[in-house]
Amino acid sequence: MTMAAVLRTVGRTLALLAGVSATPGCCACWFKHNPDPAKAATSPTTIARANQIVHFGAESGNPEANDPGNVNVFGEMRGIKAGPVKPVGDSNFQQHTFVDQGYDADPAVDATGKWLVFASTRDSEHSNLYMQKVDGTAVIQLTSENVDDASPSFSPDGKQIAFASTRAGNWQIFVMDVSGKNVTQITTGPLQAIHPSWSPDGTRLVYCCLGSRSQQWELWVTNLETHENRMIGYGLFPSWSPQKDVDRIAYQKPRQRGSRWFSLWALDLVNGEATHPTEVVTSTNAAILSPTWTADGSRLAFATVMSPTQQIAAKGKGRTDIWVVNADGTDRQRLTDGTGTNLMPYWSGERVFFVSDRGGAECIWSVRADPSRGASVAQKKDPFIKQQDADLRGPDR
């Protein structure tokens, strides 16, 4: 399925989340869900065709009428071997993964900057986890279950990977060795839990969970040593800052319940309690998604989707882009050039990794995290993009 088809088919949302129907057509990375735990381990998901819910750039399960279904970048739910790194153009974009079929998504890089882990449907209709060197010289399939695995995250010491999986029947959080062995289930229960992120000391995970009472995405922290779980607020796709002298978590939060208009927020944990929730970046014309930190916690990268309730044309210029910002919301700058769809950023060293279809299929790319270079390239390449930039605002607005 092409990106154009994907963007035409992922706009509908359940009343489970929003209480209203979303307008059609926004790019999305879907987390598939099998509503029947008894069938999860035995029944492969039927590939959906036109006008069905899809993964980011790929076909996925055929949901039933009231199936809580799939989770996309807006938090909505519904009832090959890699080649070498290829520098592209003056803007210093690099393509790190290559697929003949399916898609790649959810990139994460270990603390050494040498290893890339990601989710992919390159070999199956199900999303499995893969790992390869950033330079593309080795590819290892870590999971091959007849279920879906997504959102991998390296532990700070690089020895383990946390991820979300439907192997327990619904989305839950798991941890495994980087070899793909010794898989341990961290969360349990009927609620959907996705997108884990490690604390700097590697003893805790933050993740988001769809609350049964609130019907909103909640942020939870689990202690891997004591197994204590604590809700710390509302939000989606949390990212724990690697900065060791403060417990700081960035996340996206809707302006109102059920809305696709997300802003970027951050909070601090003090004695396990959430304090100082702060809106870092908001926008009048775009949704702000998927925050990710620099290694020192001084800056953030994120994705924007212009007019998220509207239909997105295939490879629409300037509609989805990757940005960077200081942790205090100042010095905002776009890195990508408006080509194709650009989502799911992950900051590693001097580069920001992300998912894009700029080369045709949805693969993992990266770009230098030099804001001045990103601005000059994007604005010189196409003046139209400059006019269509997201109107981002922070504390200095």
RAVEN-V606336 format. One record per backbone hydrogen bond with DSSP energy under -0.5 kcal/mol. CO is the residue of the C=O (numbers start at 1). NH is the residue of the N-H. Records with the same first field share a line. If there is no record, write none. Layout:
CO: NH + NH
This chain:
2: 6
3: 7
4: 8
5: 9
6: 9 + 10
14: 17 + 18 + 19
25: 312
28: 30
30: 32
31: 71
33: 35
35: 37
36: 39 + 40
37: 41
39: 42 + 43
42: 44
49: 52
53: 60
55: 57 + 58
58: 55
60: 48
61: 63
64: 67
71: 31
72: 75
76: 72
77: 14
79: 67
85: 87
86: 95
88: 93
89: 92
93: 88
94: 96 + 366
95: 86
103: 121
105: 119
108: 117
110: 113
114: 134
115: 110
116: 132
117: 108
118: 130
119: 105
120: 128
126: 128
127: 149
128: 120
129: 142 + 143
130: 118
131: 140
132: 116
133: 136
135: 85
138: 133
140: 131 + 142
145: 147
148: 166
150: 164
153: 162
155: 158
159: 178
160: 155
161: 176
162: 153
163: 174
164: 150
165: 172
166: 169
170: 168
171: 193
172: 165
173: 186 + 187
174: 163
175: 184
176: 161
177: 180
181: 177
184: 175
191: 193
192: 210
194: 208
197: 206
199: 202
203: 224 + 225
204: 199
205: 222
206: 197
207: 220
208: 194
209: 211 + 218
211: 215
216: 211
217: 235
218: 209 + 220
219: 232 + 233
220: 207
221: 230
222: 205 + 224
223: 227
228: 223
230: 221
233: 219
236: 252
239: 250
243: 246
246: 248
247: 269
248: 241
249: 267
250: 239
251: 265
252: 236
253: 263
256: 259
260: 262
261: 255
262: 288
263: 253 + 265
264: 280 + 281
265: 251
266: 278
267: 249
268: 270 + 275
269: 247
270: 273
273: 270
275: 268
278: 266 + 280
281: 264
282: 393
285: 307
287: 289 + 305
289: 303
292: 301
294: 242 + 297
298: 327
299: 294
300: 325
301: 292
302: 323
303: 289
304: 321
305: 287 + 308
307: 310
311: 313
313: 316
316: 319
319: 306
321: 304
322: 335 + 336
323: 302
324: 333
325: 300
326: 329
328: 395
330: 326
333: 324
338: 318
341: 357
343: 355
346: 353
348: 351
350: 369
351: 348 + 353
352: 367
353: 346
354: 365
355: 343
356: 363
357: 360
361: 363
362: 104
363: 356
364: 96 + 97
365: 354
366: 94
367: 352
368: 370
369: 371
370: 374
371: 375
372: 376
373: 377
374: 378
375: 379
376: 380
377: 381
378: 382
382: 385 + 386
383: 387
384: 388
385: 388
386: 389
390: 392
391: 284
393: 282
394: 397
